[in-house]
Amino acid sequence: MAFLAPALPWVAAIGTAVSAYGQYSAGQAGKRAGYANAQKSEREAVERERIARLDLRRLLSTQRAGYAKGGVSGLTPLMVMAETELLGEQDIEAIRATGAETAAQERAAGNRASTAGTIGAGSTLLTGLSSTGLDYYRRKRTP
């Protein structure tokens, strides 16, 4: 086994590099996942907004038909329908804002994963290489 001793520092250095690369890759995968989740959140918000707009149009049509059927006219039905439309638009804006906030949080999570992976990789490299270097130095000094 003594014949392997000269190669051990290199083996340790390679192991450190592989570990660091794994941490970096995991961070990048986390970033990609965060961005993919953000895109999904944005698509879902657009779809919820579309559905809410359809629901609002249906509700306004139902109100209009009900007033017409009942023979109701004048300012009051128009005011009720205007209020319904205002509240519906507020709901739609809330859907849009929630979707944007969720997407931003997903992107931030991806960026944090990337940063953690990079820092972890750097830390692994520093620790592993300093340990390997110290072992190598001790072996060189020992007769």
Biotite code that builds the C-alpha atoms (Angstrom):
import biotite.structure as struc

atoms = struc.array([
    struc.Atom([0.000, 0.000, 0.000], chain_id="A", res_id=1, res_name="MET", atom_name="CA", element="C"),
    struc.Atom([2.946, 2.317, 0.461], chain_id="A", res_id=2, res_name="ALA", atom_name="CA", element="C"),
    struc.Atom([3.229, 2.624, -3.302], chain_id="A", res_id=3, res_name="PHE", atom_name="CA", element="C"),
    struc.Atom([-0.132, 4.483, -3.286], chain_id="A", res_id=4, res_name="LEU", atom_name="CA", element="C"),
    struc.Atom([1.079, 7.137, -0.834], chain_id="A", res_id=5, res_name="ALA", atom_name="CA", element="C"),
    struc.Atom([2.370, 9.542, -3.508], chain_id="A", res_id=6, res_name="PRO", atom_name="CA", element="C"),
    struc.Atom([-1.011, 9.473, -5.260], chain_id="A", res_id=7, res_name="ALA", atom_name="CA", element="C"),
    struc.Atom([-3.127, 10.120, -2.150], chain_id="A", res_id=8, res_name="LEU", atom_name="CA", element="C"),
    struc.Atom([-2.896, 13.919, -2.265], chain_id="A", res_id=9, res_name="PRO", atom_name="CA", element="C"),
    struc.Atom([-4.050, 13.834, -5.880], chain_id="A", res_id=10, res_name="TRP", atom_name="CA", element="C"),
    struc.Atom([-6.890, 11.477, -5.051], chain_id="A", res_id=11, res_name="VAL", atom_name="CA", element="C"),
    struc.Atom([-7.963, 13.777, -2.211], chain_id="A", res_id=12, res_name="ALA", atom_name="CA", element="C"),
    struc.Atom([-7.755, 16.820, -4.477], chain_id="A", res_id=13, res_name="ALA", atom_name="CA", element="C"),
    struc.Atom([-9.837, 15.116, -7.152], chain_id="A", res_id=14, res_name="ILE", atom_name="CA", element="C"),
    struc.Atom([-12.394, 14.057, -4.538], chain_id="A", res_id=15, res_name="GLY", atom_name="CA", element="C"),
    struc.Atom([-12.584, 17.631, -3.300], chain_id="A", res_id=16, res_name="THR", atom_name="CA", element="C"),
    struc.Atom([-13.063, 18.950, -6.831], chain_id="A", res_id=17, res_name="ALA", atom_name="CA", element="C"),
    struc.Atom([-15.799, 16.412, -7.558], chain_id="A", res_id=18, res_name="VAL", atom_name="CA", element="C"),
    struc.Atom([-17.593, 17.281, -4.319], chain_id="A", res_id=19, res_name="SER", atom_name="CA", element="C"),
    struc.Atom([-17.347, 21.000, -5.046], chain_id="A", res_id=20, res_name="ALA", atom_name="CA", element="C"),
    struc.Atom([-18.652, 20.494, -8.570], chain_id="A", res_id=21, res_name="TYR", atom_name="CA", element="C"),
    struc.Atom([-21.577, 18.491, -7.162], chain_id="A", res_id=22, res_name="GLY", atom_name="CA", element="C"),
    struc.Atom([-22.498, 21.321, -4.804], chain_id="A", res_id=23, res_name="GLN", atom_name="CA", element="C"),
    struc.Atom([-22.220, 23.902, -7.564], chain_id="A", res_id=24, res_name="TYR", atom_name="CA", element="C"),
    struc.Atom([-24.328, 21.752, -9.916], chain_id="A", res_id=25, res_name="SER", atom_name="CA", element="C"),
    struc.Atom([-26.981, 21.260, -7.254], chain_id="A", res_id=26, res_name="ALA", atom_name="CA", element="C"),
    struc.Atom([-27.174, 25.018, -6.783], chain_id="A", res_id=27, res_name="GLY", atom_name="CA", element="C"),
    struc.Atom([-27.565, 25.575, -10.510], chain_id="A", res_id=28, res_name="GLN", atom_name="CA", element="C"),
    struc.Atom([-30.276, 22.906, -10.655], chain_id="A", res_id=29, res_name="ALA", atom_name="CA", element="C"),
    struc.Atom([-32.065, 24.681, -7.817], chain_id="A", res_id=30, res_name="GLY", atom_name="CA", element="C"),
    struc.Atom([-31.863, 27.930, -9.739], chain_id="A", res_id=31, res_name="LYS", atom_name="CA", element="C"),
    struc.Atom([-33.284, 26.336, -12.888], chain_id="A", res_id=32, res_name="ARG", atom_name="CA", element="C"),
    struc.Atom([-36.081, 24.792, -10.832], chain_id="A", res_id=33, res_name="ALA", atom_name="CA", element="C"),
    struc.Atom([-36.877, 28.146, -9.230], chain_id="A", res_id=34, res_name="GLY", atom_name="CA", element="C"),
    struc.Atom([-37.079, 29.856, -12.605], chain_id="A", res_id=35, res_name="TYR", atom_name="CA", element="C"),
    struc.Atom([-39.207, 27.040, -14.041], chain_id="A", res_id=36, res_name="ALA", atom_name="CA", element="C"),
    struc.Atom([-41.558, 27.311, -11.061], chain_id="A", res_id=37, res_name="ASN", atom_name="CA", element="C"),
    struc.Atom([-41.743, 31.079, -11.603], chain_id="A", res_id=38, res_name="ALA", atom_name="CA", element="C"),
    struc.Atom([-42.755, 30.593, -15.224], chain_id="A", res_id=39, res_name="GLN", atom_name="CA", element="C"),
    struc.Atom([-45.378, 28.067, -14.164], chain_id="A", res_id=40, res_name="LYS", atom_name="CA", element="C"),
    struc.Atom([-46.745, 30.508, -11.559], chain_id="A", res_id=41, res_name="SER", atom_name="CA", element="C"),
    struc.Atom([-46.968, 33.237, -14.192], chain_id="A", res_id=42, res_name="GLU", atom_name="CA", element="C"),
    struc.Atom([-48.809, 30.938, -16.629], chain_id="A", res_id=43, res_name="ARG", atom_name="CA", element="C"),
    struc.Atom([-51.221, 29.849, -13.904], chain_id="A", res_id=44, res_name="GLU", atom_name="CA", element="C"),
    struc.Atom([-51.899, 33.473, -12.934], chain_id="A", res_id=45, res_name="ALA", atom_name="CA", element="C"),
    struc.Atom([-52.658, 34.358, -16.567], chain_id="A", res_id=46, res_name="VAL", atom_name="CA", element="C"),
    struc.Atom([-55.082, 31.438, -16.746], chain_id="A", res_id=47, res_name="GLU", atom_name="CA", element="C"),
    struc.Atom([-56.777, 32.397, -13.448], chain_id="A", res_id=48, res_name="ARG", atom_name="CA", element="C"),
    struc.Atom([-57.063, 35.972, -14.720], chain_id="A", res_id=49, res_name="GLU", atom_name="CA", element="C"),
    struc.Atom([-58.642, 34.761, -17.971], chain_id="A", res_id=50, res_name="ARG", atom_name="CA", element="C"),
    struc.Atom([-61.170, 32.653, -16.059], chain_id="A", res_id=51, res_name="ILE", atom_name="CA", element="C"),
    struc.Atom([-61.967, 35.534, -13.696], chain_id="A", res_id=52, res_name="ALA", atom_name="CA", element="C"),
    struc.Atom([-62.623, 37.829, -16.692], chain_id="A", res_id=53, res_name="ARG", atom_name="CA", element="C"),
    struc.Atom([-64.975, 35.251, -18.204], chain_id="A", res_id=54, res_name="LEU", atom_name="CA", element="C"),
    struc.Atom([-66.773, 34.860, -14.886], chain_id="A", res_id=55, res_name="ASP", atom_name="CA", element="C"),
    struc.Atom([-67.115, 38.641, -14.587], chain_id="A", res_id=56, res_name="LEU", atom_name="CA", element="C"),
    struc.Atom([-68.568, 38.903, -18.101], chain_id="A", res_id=57, res_name="ARG", atom_name="CA", element="C"),
    struc.Atom([-71.031, 36.103, -17.324], chain_id="A", res_id=58, res_name="ARG", atom_name="CA", element="C"),
    struc.Atom([-72.092, 37.787, -14.088], chain_id="A", res_id=59, res_name="LEU", atom_name="CA", element="C"),
    struc.Atom([-72.601, 41.149, -15.797], chain_id="A", res_id=60, res_name="LEU", atom_name="CA", element="C"),
    struc.Atom([-74.592, 39.446, -18.580], chain_id="A", res_id=61, res_name="SER", atom_name="CA", element="C"),
    struc.Atom([-76.748, 37.669, -15.999], chain_id="A", res_id=62, res_name="THR", atom_name="CA", element="C"),
    struc.Atom([-77.383, 40.930, -14.179], chain_id="A", res_id=63, res_name="GLN", atom_name="CA", element="C"),
    struc.Atom([-78.233, 42.713, -17.433], chain_id="A", res_id=64, res_name="ARG", atom_name="CA", element="C"),
    struc.Atom([-80.616, 39.938, -18.451], chain_id="A", res_id=65, res_name="ALA", atom_name="CA", element="C"),
    struc.Atom([-82.231, 39.853, -15.028], chain_id="A", res_id=66, res_name="GLY", atom_name="CA", element="C"),
    struc.Atom([-82.844, 43.589, -15.040], chain_id="A", res_id=67, res_name="TYR", atom_name="CA", element="C"),
    struc.Atom([-84.219, 43.464, -18.557], chain_id="A", res_id=68, res_name="ALA", atom_name="CA", element="C"),
    struc.Atom([-86.486, 40.516, -17.738], chain_id="A", res_id=69, res_name="LYS", atom_name="CA", element="C"),
    struc.Atom([-87.794, 42.238, -14.637], chain_id="A", res_id=70, res_name="GLY", atom_name="CA", element="C"),
    struc.Atom([-88.364, 45.478, -16.500], chain_id="A", res_id=71, res_name="GLY", atom_name="CA", element="C"),
    struc.Atom([-85.977, 47.331, -14.211], chain_id="A", res_id=72, res_name="VAL", atom_name="CA", element="C"),
    struc.Atom([-84.197, 50.306, -15.691], chain_id="A", res_id=73, res_name="SER", atom_name="CA", element="C"),
    struc.Atom([-82.647, 53.517, -14.566], chain_id="A", res_id=74, res_name="GLY", atom_name="CA", element="C"),
    struc.Atom([-79.673, 54.527, -12.583], chain_id="A", res_id=75, res_name="LEU", atom_name="CA", element="C"),
    struc.Atom([-79.764, 51.868, -9.829], chain_id="A", res_id=76, res_name="THR", atom_name="CA", element="C"),
    struc.Atom([-79.165, 48.817, -12.055], chain_id="A", res_id=77, res_name="PRO", atom_name="CA", element="C"),
    struc.Atom([-76.355, 50.661, -13.824], chain_id="A", res_id=78, res_name="LEU", atom_name="CA", element="C"),
    struc.Atom([-74.776, 51.527, -10.487], chain_id="A", res_id=79, res_name="MET", atom_name="CA", element="C"),
    struc.Atom([-75.011, 47.915, -9.323], chain_id="A", res_id=80, res_name="VAL", atom_name="CA", element="C"),
    struc.Atom([-73.437, 46.686, -12.555], chain_id="A", res_id=81, res_name="MET", atom_name="CA", element="C"),
    struc.Atom([-70.679, 49.318, -12.343], chain_id="A", res_id=82, res_name="ALA", atom_name="CA", element="C"),
    struc.Atom([-69.924, 48.234, -8.783], chain_id="A", res_id=83, res_name="GLU", atom_name="CA", element="C"),
    struc.Atom([-69.877, 44.589, -9.864], chain_id="A", res_id=84, res_name="THR", atom_name="CA", element="C"),
    struc.Atom([-67.438, 45.430, -12.650], chain_id="A", res_id=85, res_name="GLU", atom_name="CA", element="C"),
    struc.Atom([-65.216, 47.454, -10.316], chain_id="A", res_id=86, res_name="LEU", atom_name="CA", element="C"),
    struc.Atom([-65.059, 44.632, -7.770], chain_id="A", res_id=87, res_name="LEU", atom_name="CA", element="C"),
    struc.Atom([-64.400, 42.087, -10.525], chain_id="A", res_id=88, res_name="GLY", atom_name="CA", element="C"),
    struc.Atom([-61.517, 44.164, -11.896], chain_id="A", res_id=89, res_name="GLU", atom_name="CA", element="C"),
    struc.Atom([-60.076, 44.484, -8.386], chain_id="A", res_id=90, res_name="GLN", atom_name="CA", element="C"),
    struc.Atom([-60.197, 40.703, -8.044], chain_id="A", res_id=91, res_name="ASP", atom_name="CA", element="C"),
    struc.Atom([-58.444, 40.329, -11.396], chain_id="A", res_id=92, res_name="ILE", atom_name="CA", element="C"),
    struc.Atom([-55.740, 42.791, -10.357], chain_id="A", res_id=93, res_name="GLU", atom_name="CA", element="C"),
    struc.Atom([-55.249, 40.855, -7.112], chain_id="A", res_id=94, res_name="ALA", atom_name="CA", element="C"),
    struc.Atom([-54.823, 37.638, -9.138], chain_id="A", res_id=95, res_name="ILE", atom_name="CA", element="C"),
    struc.Atom([-52.220, 39.356, -11.332], chain_id="A", res_id=96, res_name="ARG", atom_name="CA", element="C"),
    struc.Atom([-50.334, 40.778, -8.331], chain_id="A", res_id=97, res_name="ALA", atom_name="CA", element="C"),
    struc.Atom([-50.361, 37.459, -6.471], chain_id="A", res_id=98, res_name="THR", atom_name="CA", element="C"),
    struc.Atom([-49.035, 35.658, -9.545], chain_id="A", res_id=99, res_name="GLY", atom_name="CA", element="C"),
    struc.Atom([-46.234, 38.197, -9.960], chain_id="A", res_id=100, res_name="ALA", atom_name="CA", element="C"),
    struc.Atom([-45.319, 37.967, -6.266], chain_id="A", res_id=101, res_name="GLU", atom_name="CA", element="C"),
    struc.Atom([-45.282, 34.171, -6.336], chain_id="A", res_id=102, res_name="THR", atom_name="CA", element="C"),
    struc.Atom([-43.086, 34.197, -9.441], chain_id="A", res_id=103, res_name="ALA", atom_name="CA", element="C"),
    struc.Atom([-40.690, 36.664, -7.812], chain_id="A", res_id=104, res_name="ALA", atom_name="CA", element="C"),
    struc.Atom([-40.459, 34.453, -4.718], chain_id="A", res_id=105, res_name="GLN", atom_name="CA", element="C"),
    struc.Atom([-39.743, 31.397, -6.876], chain_id="A", res_id=106, res_name="GLU", atom_name="CA", element="C"),
    struc.Atom([-36.964, 33.242, -8.720], chain_id="A", res_id=107, res_name="ARG", atom_name="CA", element="C"),
    struc.Atom([-35.497, 34.442, -5.435], chain_id="A", res_id=108, res_name="ALA", atom_name="CA", element="C"),
    struc.Atom([-35.514, 30.870, -4.104], chain_id="A", res_id=109, res_name="ALA", atom_name="CA", element="C"),
    struc.Atom([-33.682, 29.761, -7.249], chain_id="A", res_id=110, res_name="GLY", atom_name="CA", element="C"),
    struc.Atom([-31.114, 32.511, -6.817], chain_id="A", res_id=111, res_name="ASN", atom_name="CA", element="C"),
    struc.Atom([-30.610, 31.558, -3.158], chain_id="A", res_id=112, res_name="ARG", atom_name="CA", element="C"),
    struc.Atom([-30.066, 27.921, -4.174], chain_id="A", res_id=113, res_name="ALA", atom_name="CA", element="C"),
    struc.Atom([-27.510, 29.019, -6.749], chain_id="A", res_id=114, res_name="SER", atom_name="CA", element="C"),
    struc.Atom([-25.686, 31.193, -4.232], chain_id="A", res_id=115, res_name="THR", atom_name="CA", element="C"),
    struc.Atom([-25.700, 28.440, -1.610], chain_id="A", res_id=116, res_name="ALA", atom_name="CA", element="C"),
    struc.Atom([-24.312, 25.965, -4.142], chain_id="A", res_id=117, res_name="GLY", atom_name="CA", element="C"),
    struc.Atom([-21.543, 28.338, -5.161], chain_id="A", res_id=118, res_name="THR", atom_name="CA", element="C"),
    struc.Atom([-20.611, 29.146, -1.580], chain_id="A", res_id=119, res_name="ILE", atom_name="CA", element="C"),
    struc.Atom([-20.739, 25.463, -0.642], chain_id="A", res_id=120, res_name="GLY", atom_name="CA", element="C"),
    struc.Atom([-18.511, 24.587, -3.589], chain_id="A", res_id=121, res_name="ALA", atom_name="CA", element="C"),
    struc.Atom([-16.022, 27.285, -2.650], chain_id="A", res_id=122, res_name="GLY", atom_name="CA", element="C"),
    struc.Atom([-15.999, 26.198, 0.955], chain_id="A", res_id=123, res_name="SER", atom_name="CA", element="C"),
    struc.Atom([-15.471, 22.573, -0.026], chain_id="A", res_id=124, res_name="THR", atom_name="CA", element="C"),
    struc.Atom([-12.603, 23.538, -2.312], chain_id="A", res_id=125, res_name="LEU", atom_name="CA", element="C"),
    struc.Atom([-10.906, 25.653, 0.349], chain_id="A", res_id=126, res_name="LEU", atom_name="CA", element="C"),
    struc.Atom([-11.327, 23.069, 3.095], chain_id="A", res_id=127, res_name="THR", atom_name="CA", element="C"),
    struc.Atom([-10.407, 20.076, 0.967], chain_id="A", res_id=128, res_name="GLY", atom_name="CA", element="C"),
    struc.Atom([-7.465, 21.632, -0.777], chain_id="A", res_id=129, res_name="LEU", atom_name="CA", element="C"),
    struc.Atom([-6.042, 23.129, 2.408], chain_id="A", res_id=130, res_name="SER", atom_name="CA", element="C"),
    struc.Atom([-6.356, 19.759, 4.127], chain_id="A", res_id=131, res_name="SER", atom_name="CA", element="C"),
    struc.Atom([-4.781, 17.999, 1.160], chain_id="A", res_id=132, res_name="THR", atom_name="CA", element="C"),
    struc.Atom([-2.022, 20.578, 0.974], chain_id="A", res_id=133, res_name="GLY", atom_name="CA", element="C"),
    struc.Atom([-1.333, 20.286, 4.680], chain_id="A", res_id=134, res_name="LEU", atom_name="CA", element="C"),
    struc.Atom([-1.147, 16.490, 4.443], chain_id="A", res_id=135, res_name="ASP", atom_name="CA", element="C"),
    struc.Atom([1.163, 16.782, 1.443], chain_id="A", res_id=136, res_name="TYR", atom_name="CA", element="C"),
    struc.Atom([3.372, 19.280, 3.270], chain_id="A", res_id=137, res_name="TYR", atom_name="CA", element="C"),
    struc.Atom([3.592, 17.010, 6.333], chain_id="A", res_id=138, res_name="ARG", atom_name="CA", element="C"),
    struc.Atom([4.533, 14.018, 4.193], chain_id="A", res_id=139, res_name="ARG", atom_name="CA", element="C"),
    struc.Atom([7.251, 16.002, 2.441], chain_id="A", res_id=140, res_name="LYS", atom_name="CA", element="C"),
    struc.Atom([8.711, 17.162, 5.770], chain_id="A", res_id=141, res_name="ARG", atom_name="CA", element="C"),
    struc.Atom([8.630, 13.701, 7.325], chain_id="A", res_id=142, res_name="THR", atom_name="CA", element="C"),
    struc.Atom([11.736, 11.711, 6.375], chain_id="A", res_id=143, res_name="PRO", atom_name="CA", element="C"),
])
